[in-house]
Amino acid sequence: MERAVVQVTLFGLLLVLASTLPNKDDWNIYSFHINSTVTSRYATTVITSRVANRMDDSKEIEFQVRIPKNAFISKFRMFIDGQWYDGVVKGKEKAQQQYTEAVSRGQSAGLVSSVGRTLEEFKTSVTVAAHKKVTFELTYEELLKRKLGKYELQIHARPMQPVKDFKVDVYINEKAGINFIKVKGGLSTNALANAITRTHTEKQAWVYFYPTEDQQKTCDGCGEQGMNGDLVIVYDVNRDTSLGDIKTSAGYFVHQFAPSSLSRIPKNVVFVIDQSGSMRGRKMQQTRIALIHILNDLTEDDHFGLITFDSSIFHWKRELVQANKETLESAKTFARNINERGATDINAAVLEGARMLNAHPREGSASIVILLTDGDPTSGVTNLELIQSNVRRDIADKFPLYCLGFGYDVNFEFLEKMSLQNNGVARRIYEDSDADLQLKGFYDEVATPLLTDVTMIYNGGTNLTQTNFSQYYNGSEIVVAGQITDNDIETFTPQVIAISRDRRVTFSDTNATMEYTGTDFDSYIQRVWAYLTVKQLLEKELLLSGAEKENVKKEALELSLKYSFVTPLTSMVVTKPLGENTDVLHKPKEGAPIISDVHGIYDLEDEAVPLSHRFLLKTENLSLPLCFDVTGDVRLKLLHHPNMELSVNGELDTVMNGGFRRIVIHFKTDLYVEVDTNVITVREGQILTRHTGQDLITAGSLTVIRRDKEIDVAAGDTRMVIYIHEKDGVEFFWLVLRQQPLDNNVTGIIALKPAVYEEVQQTPSTKLKIKDQEIDVVRANAVDYSIASPPTLDCWLMSAESVLQRCLDDFIVTQL
């Protein structure tokens, strides 16, 4: 079975400000959640921020979000004074007009719009009355792009203050199967490392990031204004067939093609490097460093050329040469001595690069031109359209042109259009300390061609996204979406034809069955198609002019409006109407139900078979978890943190293989919290309070927040979630540790370390080796209640003592 490394990237930045940077006491972000769901590489992310105005007068609060450049915002809404105000996606001109009219009438209005073509920044603001709250909720979507064998899901957190209820939840669902998952990034190191928990099954994975307020101030890059850093989730999926992963639903399909067991194609590459005066200093120094690293990666079956230019052209060699030790050392010496001077003749330089490749045809190889420049053409031909026309004529679709724009002085749209016209892409290289790594990173993406002249064929398909690709590189992925004619899956036949070295290859599987994802994914498949179609129409619009350009622009606008995508052609407007600013005061609810000590009544005849509950102990890798049964009506020690004076105990319920009906938390000497399915009771000293709603409960340094199906608990350096599940009409709890305490003296069922074992025998019975002890096991299954939507997992069933490596009595308490 082949595998592809997948690294998924999610970038969400929340900024909540008053008209000037406010004093911390003016307002409070009391809750900040990022929830991301990734289904077959399509990520939908929801950022929710809840803010309270602490002042005695109204405050204008601004919500500003930066999201991935490839993402489309698809939903935005605000909750104010008990009502949701939803954003509406409109054409950019209509949205701006509505925004202006709302402001002129004195209404609060928010405008969410693209910043250029990069979709980097979105913001809105609203006036919040004294001592009132506002909730911002933003949803965005993106198809994750595969680079270097990985997708990146990167979360950038900067909420501008420590947040009591801060959490990131990521759920990944890959039908192809997950091979491994790991977490990295600045927010995964040092003080914040134990705020991350992850779990996975064969096809699903969950990552949770729940830092405490103290951790948000003390981690690397953190301070009194809270966190400022990244969290990156990396995972790997299995690939079963060379044809790739094809999913169909409700008349749409998505095909993800990334074969890896192919021979590398030798390449012919010409580097065209700008050495004009504007490259002086660090830019040129970093270019030299990157170029030398790139030359080191060339292999002996590669041929290459190296050109530098200002107002003139300078050759290392006038023709392409084979990469070997001698030629590479000579080229590196040339690179070290590149000197910046003069003007910029892009036209002559790129045409010379194309001439070198055209003069060196080599069967069974792949050719590319890579241009690096930091400015506009100022010498020779300077008319941009004429340069583009000349380059397109000389390349003539024979090889791709990749344009790297260094810094912000470059005309990036010119480079982007020229790349797209010649089957390549443009990439901005940011002026920073890692610019050399950015250059090398881009080269690595195109360093290993595996296929050329790739044609994706879909008999029985229509309204297809791009189906012809000049080259396919190792570590990348080709994605095509479309509609199935008359939704007739029987006549739908995909096929891929391409050139591998010097021979034509066909990828097809006449015995393959299309995976129908079912009604739950109908919208997802269709939205992938819409997302890709809009993206490619926007690129196509850049290349056209006149009536053709307007028609493509109209089609992209119509799709953007239909699927509520905020694109360069649309904006989202949120308007709060007049007449809804009246405050309504409510008395606190009286007569809340009193907690009962009755733990449950059931027929003794039902106890002919003792009630049993099954527990799982996960592993850090993908081996099967261990499981064990606890029988009878017992109370368990779930967590004991002696240095924090924190104890959490739970009483098992009356549901076979269920969970807990009561959970009790003891914190310090005088704080007691009891949680059951109806009420949360807090006793602080002699004061007893009962809570049935979803308000934040604070008692000393302990906080409890109840939601529909979960209860979040924070106590000192410990974060826990109590999930509320239901089975046979009975609700029960399951406690999960989200913030592992730093103290090694912490004990309890939920504080157990991941299992480590070795499978030492499979027949006639299975034996596992744990800490030099061989144990007979049976393959069984258990429901994983540590997940909000609990899956059933296969596991190795053994005695509780074998899993716990001590007597079960050590985990049993007589009183909650």
N, C-alpha and C positions, 0 to 999 in steps of 0.2 A: 504494500500500500504506500503510495506516495504521500508526501505531506508538504504543506506550504506554511511557512511561518507567517503568522498574521499579527500585526501590531496595529491596534486600533487607536485613532487620535481624536480626542474630544477637547475643545478649548472653550471655556466659559469664563467670562470675567464680569463680575458684578461691581458696580460702583454706585453708591447711594449718597447723594450730596444735597445740601441745602443750597441756596443761591450763592452763598460763600461757604468755604469749608467750615462746618459747624463745630461748635464745642461738643465733645462727646456726650455731655449731659443733655443736649438739645433733643436728640433723637436716639432711637435704639433699634438696631436690626436684631430682633429677638429670635428670628428663625431664618435660616438660609439653607436651602436644599438644592442639590443637583441630582437629577434622576435620569440616567441614560439607558435606553434599551437598544441593543444591537441585534438585528435579525438578518442573518446571511449578509453581513457587511453593510447593511443600511441602518444608520444610527438615528434614533429620535431622542432628543434631549430636552428635558424640561427644567428650567431654572425657576425656583420659587423663592421670593424674598418677602419677608413680613417685617414691616417697619412701624414703629410707634413714635408719634410726636409727643415728647415729654413737656413741651413748653405750654405756657398759658395763652399763647396766641397761635394763629395759623402759620404753617411753614410750607414753603415750596420744596418738595423733595424730588430730586432727579434720579432717574434710573437709567444707567448707561451700561451696555453690554457689548463685549467684543466676542465674536464667535468665529469658528473656522472659515477661512476664505472660501471654501467649497460649499459651505452650508447655505440653505435657504431658511429664513424664518417663516414659519407657517401659522403661528398663532401667538397672539399677545393679548393679555387682559389684565384689568385691575379690579380689585375688590375693595370698595369704599362704602362705608355706611350701610352695610348689609346687602349690597347689590354688586353683581359683576358687570363690568363695562368692557365689552369685547371690541378688539380692533377689527377693522375691515380693510382688506387689501383692495386698493384701487390703483388705477393708472397713476403714474407719478404726478402728472399735471393736476389731475382732479384731487388727489390727496393733498397737494400743497395748497390748492384753493380752499378746500374744506378746513384745513388747519388754520389758514390765515383768517377765514371768516369766524371761526370759533374764538380765536384770540381777540379779534376786534369786538366781539360781543361780551367779552369778559369771562368766557368759559375756560375751564381747564381742558387742555387738549394735548395729546401726545402724538408725535410724528416719528415713525420708525422707518428709516429709509437707508438705501445703500450709500456707501461712501465710495464713489467711483465704481470700478468693476470688482473690487476686492471684497465687498460685503463685510467690512471689518467692524463697523461701529453702528450701534443702534441705541437710541435713547428716547426717553419720554419723561415727563414730569407731571406732578399733580399737587394741588394744594391740600394739605392735610390739616384739618381743624385741630384746635388745642386738645391734647390728651386723647387723640383718636389714632386709628391704625389704618394702614394701607397694605394690601398684598399685591405684588407684581408677579405675574406668571408668564414666562416666555418659553415657546417651543420652537426648536429648529431641527432641520433634517439634513442629512448628507449621506451620500454613498461613499464609503471609505475607500480611498485609493491605495492600491498596493505598491509599495516602493521597497526595493532591496529585500524582497521576500517578507515584508512586514507591513502591517497597518498600525497606525498610532492612534490611540484614544487618549488624548492629553487633556487633563483638566487643570486649568489655571485658576487658582482661587485667590482673590484679593478683595475681601468684603469691606475693607477700610476700618474695621474694628473687630475685636473678638466677639464671637457670636455664641450665645449659650446653647442654642440648638442648631449646630452646624453638622451637616451630613451629606455624604456623596454615596449614592447607590448606583451601581452599574450591573446590568443584567445582559448576558450574552447568550444567544440561542443560535447554534450552528448545527444544521441538520447533517452536515458532513462529518461532524464529530470533532471534539476539541482534544488536541494532543497534549498541550501543556498551557499553563497560564502563569504569568508572573507580573509583579508590579514594580515599577521603578520611578525615578523622578525625584526632584528636590524635596517633595513633601512625603517621601517614603523613607527618608533617612533619619538617623539620630533620634531626636526626641519624639518624632511623629511616627516612627516605624511601627510601634505597637498599637497605633490607632487604626491600622489597616487589617482587615480580615478578608479572606477569600475562601470560596468553596466551589466545587465543580462536580458535575456528573459527566457522563460520556459526551453529551451534546449541549450541556448548559453550564454556565459559570456565573458566579456572583462575586462582586468586589464591593466592600463597604469601607468607608473612610469616615470615622467619627472622632475627631480630635476634641479634647476638652478645651475650655477657655484658657486655662494655664498653658497648655501645649501650643495654642494658637499664638501665644506671645513669646515663647521661649525657643521655638525651632529656628533652624537656619533661615535667614531672610524674613523672620517674623519680628514683631515688636509690639508696642502698645497699640498700634493700628491693626494688629492681627496678622493673618497669614498673607504671604505673597510668594507663590511658588507653583510648581507643577506636579501633577500626579499622572503617570503614564502606565497604561495597562497593555501588556503584551501577551498575545496568545497565538496558538498554532492550530490549524485545522487539517484534517486528513483529506486527501483527494484520492478518489477511487479509480477514476477512468481518465484516459487522455483527452476525451471529448470535453471534460469539465463538468461543472455543476449546473444543471438546468432545472428551473422551477417554473411551474405553470399554475395559473389560478384565474378563474373568471374571464377567460379569453385573453390573458396577457402572459408573457413569459419573460424570464431573465436568464441569461446564459453567462456564466463566469468561467472563462477559459484561461488556464494557467498551467500548461504542461511543463514538467520539470525534468523528465528523463530524456532529454534531447542533447545531442552533441553541440558543443559551442561552435559558432560560425566565426572564422577568422575575419578581422575587420580592417578596413582602410579608413584612417581618421586623419583629418587635417585640423590643426588648432590654429585659429586666426585671432591673434592677441593685439589689442589696442595698446600702443605705447606712447600715445599723445601726452602732452604736458599735463592734462588734467588727471592722469594716472599717477602723478608724482607722489612719493612718500609711501604711506602704509599700504595703499591699494596695490602698487606695483610690487612691494615687498611680499605681500600675501599671495599675489599672482605667481611670483617666482616659486614660492614654497609649494603652492598647490600643483603647479605644472611639473615640478620635479617629482612629487609624489605620484602624479598620474603617469609620468614616463616610466617610473619604476614598476607599474602594474602592467605594462604592455608585454605581450608574450611573443615568442619567435615567429608565430604564424601571423602576427599583425604587421601591417605596413602603415607608416605614418609620415606626416609632414608638419612643419612648424613655420608659421609666418607671423611676423610682427608688422605693425603699420602705424604710421602717423600720417603725414601728407605723402609719404612714399611707402613702398613695400620692401621688407627685408626678409630674405629667405635664409633658413638654416641650410636647406638643400632645395634645389629647384624642382626636384621630382620626389615622389614617395620612395621611401627606402624601407627595407625590412628591419624590424626591431631585433637587435641583438646586443650583446654587451658593449661592443665597440660603438655602434651608432647611438645607443642610448646615452653613453657617457658623453659623446660629442654633443648630443642634443641638450643634455643637462648643463653643459658648459655654456652653450648658447643662451639657455634660459637664465642662467645666473648673471649674464652680462646684458640683459635687456635694459635699455636706458630710456626713460620717458622724455619726450620732447615733441615739439611741432603740433600740427593740426590733426584732423581726423578724416581720412578718406575711406569710409566704410565700403563704398561701391567697389573700388578697385580691389580691396583686400578680399572681400567675399567672392568676387568673380575669379580672382587668382586661386583661391581655395577650391572652387568648383572646377577650374581648369586642371588642377593637379589630379583630382579624382577622375575626371573624364579621360585624362591621358593615361590612366593606370587601371583599365578594366581588368578584373580578376575574377574568374568564374569560381563560384562557391564561396564568395566573401560578401560582406556587408559594408557599405560605405556611409560615412557621416561627416558633416562639417560642424565644428563647434566654434562659434564667434563669441568673444568676450569684449565688451566695450562699455565705457562709462559716460558717453556723451552723444551729441548729435553730430551728423556729418557736417564738417566745416571746410572740406577741401575736395577738389575733384567734382564729381556729380553730387549735388546737395539736395536736389529735388527728391523728396521721399518716395513719391509714387514712381518716379523713373528708376530709382534704385531697386525698388521692389519688383518692377517689371523686368529689369535687367537680370536680377538674380533668379527670378522664376524661369526666364528664358534659358539661362545657362544650366540650371539644375535639371529642369525638364522632368520632374517627378522621378528622377533616377535614384535619389538618396535624400535623407532628411537634413534640414538645417536647424540646429539648436542655437538659440540666441540667449546669452547671459548678460543681463544689464546690471552693471555695478553701480550701486548707489541710487540716489533720487534725481540726479541731474539728467539722467538718460531719458530719452523719449521711449518709454516702455511700450506704448501702443504701437509705435512704428516697428519695434522688434517683434512684438507679439503677432502683428499682422504678417510680417515677413516669414516668421516661423510657420505659422498656420498655412500660408500659401505653399510651403515646401515640406509639408508632412512632419513638421517638428513642433516643438513647444518653446516658449520663452520663460525664463526664470529670473526673478530679481535676486541679486546677491547683495545682502545688506552690509553696509559699512559698519563692521564691528570686529571685535577681536578674533572671531571665529570665521572670518570671511574665507580664509584658505580651506577650512573644513567644509564650508558650504560649496565651494568650487569642486573640491574632491568628491563630495557627496553626490553632486549632480552627475559627475562623470561616472561614478560607480553605477548609477542607474542605467546607463547606456553602454556600459563596458563589455557586456556579454550578450551579443545578439544570438538568439536561438532559431528564429524563423524570419524570413522576409516574404514580402508580397502575400500577406495573410488575407484570405477572403472567407468571410463567414456567410454561409448559405443556409437559408431557412425556407424550404419548400412548405407551403401552407402558412407562411407568415407574411404580415403586412405592417405598414407604419413602423418600419424598423429604424432604430438608431444606427449610428455609423457601423458599417460592415466591412470596410476595407482598411487595412493597416499596413503601412510600409514595412514595419519591423516589430518583432516581439522580443523583448529582452528578458533575460533570466531575472526572476524576482519581481516581475511586474504582473499585470493581469489585464486581459481584454474582457470588457463587459459589453454585452449587446442586449437590448430589450426590444420588445415589440408586441404586436397583437397577433393572435392566432385566427386565421381566416375562418369566419363562421363558428369560432370556438370549437373547431373539429380537431381534437387532439390526435385522432387516428391518422390523419393525413399530414400532420406536422412532423417534418423530418429535418433535424439540424445536421450540418456538415461543415467541416473546416478544411480548406485547401491552402497549402502554403509551400514555400521552398525551404528546405533544410539542407544547408551547404549547397551541393550541386544536384539535388534531386527533389522532385515534387512529392509531397506527402499529403495524405488525406486522413483526417480524423473523423471517424464516424463509428456508430455502434448500432447496427441494425436490430440488435436484440434489446437495446436500451429502452426503458420505460421512463416517460417523463414523470418527475415527481410532482404530484398535485398537492399543493400545500393546504387546501381546504379553505373554508369560509373565513377563518380567523385571519388569513393572510391575503385575502382578496385585495384589500386596500393597499397593503404593503407592496405587492408586485406591481400594481398599477401606478403607485407613486414613484417607484424606481424608474419605470418607463417615463413618466412625466418629468421627473428630475433630470434624467439623462437627455431627454429630448429638448428641454428648455436650455440646458447647458450647451448643447451642440448647436442649437439655433442661434444662441447669442454669439458663439464663435463664428458661425456662418455669416451672420449679419455684419460682423466686422470686416469681412472680405468682400462684401457686395456694395453696390451703389445703385442709385436711382430707384426705379419701381421694384426691382428684385429685392433690394434692401428693405424697402417699406413692407413688402409682403411677408418676408421672413420675420421682421420686427413685429408685425401684427400677429402672426401665428404664435410667436414666443409670448407676447403679451396676453393673448387669449388663454393659453395654457397656464400662465402664471396666475391669472385671475381665477381660473377654474379650480386650481389646486391650492390657492391661497399662499403662493410662494412670494416672498419679498425678494425681488430681483432688481437689477439695474433699471428695469422698466416699470416697476411698481413700488408703492409705499403702503404702509399700514397706518391708518388713522384711528386713534382712540379719543372719543369725545365724551365728556361728562355733561349732560344737559343741564340747563338752568332749572331752578326750582327744586333741586334735590339736595340742598345743603342744610336742611333743617336737622338739628340734632334731636334724637329721640332717646330719652332716658328710661331705663328699665330698672325695677326693683330686683335685687338678687332673688333667685328662686328659693322659696321656703319649703319646708316639709320634705327635704331630701330623704330617701329611704335610709333607715338605720341598718347598719351591717349586722348580719346574723351569725351566730356561732354554729348554726346547724350546717354541717358539712355535706349533707346528702343523705337521702333515705332510699334504700333499694331493697328488693325482695331477697331474702336469704336464699331462696331456691336458686337464684342466679349465681350463687357462689359455689355451686357444685364443682365447677372448674375455677381455681383461683385466678383472679384478674391479673393480667400480665401487661407490662409496658416494655417496649423495646427501645434501647438507646443505641446511638451510633457514635463511633469514635473515628473521625476522619484521618486520612493520611495526607502528607504534604505533596505526594506525587499522585499519579493516576491509578495506583493500585487500589484494590477494593478496600473499603473501610471495614473496621471491625464492628460487631454488634453484640449486644448482650441483653438479657431479659431481667427485669426486676418484677417479682411476683408479690402480690398482696397489697394491702392498704398501708403504705408506708410513707414516711416523711423523709425527704432527702436533703442533705447539705449540698446546695448548689454552688455556693461560693463563700469562702471564708478568707478575709483579708485582715489579718490581725493588726498590722501596723496602721491601717486606716480605721480600725474598729468597725469594720463592715462585715455583716453576715447576711446571706440570702438563703432562705430555705423554701422548699416547695412541698405541697401535699398532692400526691397523685390522685387522679380523678377516677370515675367509675366507668370510663369508656375503655373497652379492650383496645390495647395499643394506642391509647390516647395520650394525654399529657397531664398537666397540673390544673387542679381546680382553684388552688390558692397559692399565692406567693407572698412571703413576708420578708421585709427588709429591715434589719436593725443597723442603725448608723450612729456612731458615737455612743454616748451613754443614755441619751434621753430621747432619741428619735426612732419611731416605729412606723412603718408603712405597710399596710396590708392591702393586697390587690386581689379582687375577685372579679368575676365577669360583669358585675353590676355597678360596683362602686370602689373607689380608692379611699381608704381611711388613713389619715395621718394623725399620729399622736406625738406632739412635741412638748415634752415635759408634762404639764397637766392639761394642755390644750388639745382638744380632739376636734378634727374637722373631717367632713366627708365630701367627696367630689364625684360628680357624675358626668360632668361635661368634658370639653376638650381644652380647657384653659391650662396654662402653664402653672404647675404646682412647685413652689419653692419653699424649702424648709432648711435653714442653715445653708450648707454647701451642697445639699441634695436637691436635684430638680427632677420632676416627673411630668411627662407630657403624654396625654392619651389621645390617640387618633382612632380612626375607624377600626383598623385591624392590627394595631400595634401600640405599645406603650414604651416610650423611651425613658430611660433612667440614667442619670449622671450623678456619681458620688465621688468627689475627689478626682483621682486619676483613672477612674473606672467608668466605662460606658457600657450599658446593657440595653437590649431590646427584648421586650416581652411580646411575642407574637400571639395573636388571638386566632385560634383555628376552630373549626366546627366539624363534628363527625356525628352522624346519626341524630342530628338536631341538637346536639349538646356542645356548648362552647367550652374550650379549655385553653390553657396557656402553654407556651414553650419559651424558655429563657435562653437567650443567646448573648455571649460576651462579645461586644464590639470593640472594646478598648481593653487590651490585655494589660493588667497592672504590671509595673516594673518590678515589683517585689517578688522574689523567688519563693517566698514563704506562703504564697496564695495557694489554697487548696479548694477542692469541690468538684462536683461532676462537670460543670461547664468550664473549669479551669484546667482540665486535663490536657497534656501536651499531645500533639498529633502522633498517631501510632506509627511505630517503626517495626517492621517484621520481615522475615525471609521465608519464602515458600520452599520447604525442604522435601516435601513428598506429595505426590499427586495420586498414586495408586498403592494399595487398594482404597485407602482413605487419604484425605488431605491433611497434611500437618504443616503448621506454621511455627517458626522459631522466633520467640520473643525473649530477649535478654537471656540467651543460652538455654531457654526452656522450650521443649517441643510440645505443641498442644494440638490435639485433634480438633478439627473444625468442620462445620457443615456449611455449604453455600446456601444462603437464605436471602431474605430481603427485608427492608425496613423503610418506613416513611421518614423522610428528612424534614422534620418540623422546624428546623433552623432556617428554612426558606419560607418567604411569604406565601408562595404558591408551592406547597411541598411536593417534591417528586418522590417516587419510590426507587430506592437504590438496592442493587445487589450488595451483599456483605458477607463476611465470614462470621458465622455465629459460634460463640463459645461462652463459657461461664463468665459471670461478672468478675469473679476473682482473677481470671486469666487476663481479661482486658485491663482491669484496674491495677493489676499487679499488687493487690492487697485485698484484705477482707472487705466485703460489701458493707459490713457493720460499721466500718470507719466512716461511711458516707450517710449513715442513717441517724436521724435526730429524734428524740422523744417528743419534743415540743417545737412548734414553729417559732 
